Amino acid sequence: MRKKLLSISNEIDNYTSFIKYQSKGTNLGRLNEYKDGLRKIIDNELTEKQRFCFYQRYYENQSIKEISNILGIADATVYKHIRNAMKTIKSFVAIYGDEYFK
């Protein structure tokens, strides 16, 4: 499970200001607080389909094709749900980061 959480953090680093906290040499406790905050955003702010696609892709390491087969939707639609999930995560981190990272 730890490896999967790290891969999610690495993916989100590309889209958020989260990486600036890592570059400042934060301690492990603070890093875990940020991961918990990201989980809160994922659980509370994404739509059901965005959350499902995001979890399947980054927690279960399923391909876009596998997710599209599960949901019975086009690959492009799955990609759109994941892309929109990342945009939502990015915006909530930028605007409300301090609330979620406590």
C-alpha positions as CSV (number, residue, x, y, z in Angstrom):
1,M,0.0,0.0,0.0
2,R,2.8,2.4,0.8
3,K,4.3,2.2,-2.7
4,K,0.9,3.0,-4.3
5,L,0.5,6.1,-2.1
6,L,3.9,7.3,-3.0
7,S,3.1,6.9,-6.7
8,I,0.0,9.0,-6.2
9,S,2.0,11.7,-4.5
10,N,4.5,11.7,-7.3
11,E,1.8,12.1,-9.9
12,I,0.1,14.9,-8.0
13,D,3.5,16.7,-7.6
14,N,3.4,17.5,-11.3
15,Y,0.1,19.4,-10.9
16,T,0.3,21.1,-7.5
17,S,2.5,23.2,-5.3
18,F,3.0,20.1,-3.1
19,I,6.5,19.7,-4.4
20,K,7.7,22.9,-2.9
21,Y,7.1,21.4,0.6
22,Q,9.3,18.4,-0.3
23,S,12.0,20.6,-1.7
24,K,12.2,22.5,1.6
25,G,13.1,19.3,3.4
26,T,9.9,18.8,5.4
27,N,9.9,16.0,7.9
28,L,8.1,12.7,7.4
29,G,5.3,13.7,9.8
30,R,4.5,16.8,7.7
31,L,4.7,14.8,4.5
32,N,2.1,12.4,6.0
33,E,-0.1,15.4,6.8
34,Y,-0.1,16.5,3.2
35,K,-0.9,13.0,2.0
36,D,-3.9,12.9,4.4
37,G,-5.0,16.3,3.1
38,L,-4.8,15.0,-0.5
39,R,-6.9,12.0,0.6
40,K,-9.5,14.3,2.1
41,I,-9.7,16.3,-1.2
42,I,-10.0,13.1,-3.2
43,D,-12.7,11.7,-1.0
44,N,-14.7,14.9,-0.5
45,E,-14.3,17.0,-3.6
46,L,-14.3,14.7,-6.6
47,T,-17.4,13.3,-8.3
48,E,-18.2,9.6,-7.9
49,K,-16.9,8.8,-11.4
50,Q,-13.8,11.0,-11.0
51,R,-13.0,9.3,-7.6
52,F,-13.6,5.8,-9.0
53,C,-11.4,6.4,-12.1
54,F,-8.7,8.1,-10.0
55,Y,-8.6,5.3,-7.4
56,Q,-8.6,2.6,-10.0
57,R,-5.8,4.2,-11.9
58,Y,-3.5,5.2,-9.1
59,Y,-4.4,2.9,-6.2
60,E,-5.2,-0.2,-8.2
61,N,-2.7,0.5,-11.1
62,Q,-5.3,-0.3,-13.7
63,S,-4.9,1.0,-17.3
64,I,-7.3,3.4,-18.9
65,K,-8.6,0.5,-21.0
66,E,-9.3,-1.7,-18.0
67,I,-11.2,1.1,-16.3
68,S,-13.2,1.9,-19.4
69,N,-14.2,-1.8,-19.7
70,I,-15.3,-1.9,-16.0
71,L,-17.5,1.2,-16.5
72,G,-18.6,0.5,-20.0
73,I,-17.5,3.9,-21.3
74,A,-15.0,5.2,-23.8
75,D,-11.3,5.4,-23.0
76,A,-11.4,9.1,-23.7
77,T,-14.1,9.6,-21.1
78,V,-12.0,7.8,-18.4
79,Y,-9.1,10.0,-19.3
80,K,-11.3,13.0,-19.0
81,H,-12.5,12.0,-15.5
82,I,-8.9,11.5,-14.4
83,R,-7.8,14.8,-15.9
84,N,-10.7,16.7,-14.3
85,A,-9.9,15.0,-11.0
86,M,-6.4,16.2,-11.2
87,K,-7.6,19.8,-12.0
88,T,-9.9,19.7,-9.0
89,I,-7.2,18.5,-6.7
90,K,-4.8,21.2,-8.0
91,S,-7.4,24.0,-7.5
92,F,-8.3,22.8,-3.9
93,V,-4.6,22.6,-3.0
94,A,-3.9,26.1,-4.3
95,I,-7.0,27.7,-2.7
96,Y,-7.7,25.7,0.4
97,G,-4.4,23.9,1.1
98,D,-4.0,25.0,4.7
99,E,-7.5,23.8,5.6
100,Y,-6.9,20.3,4.2
101,F,-3.3,20.0,5.4
102,K,-3.9,20.2,9.2
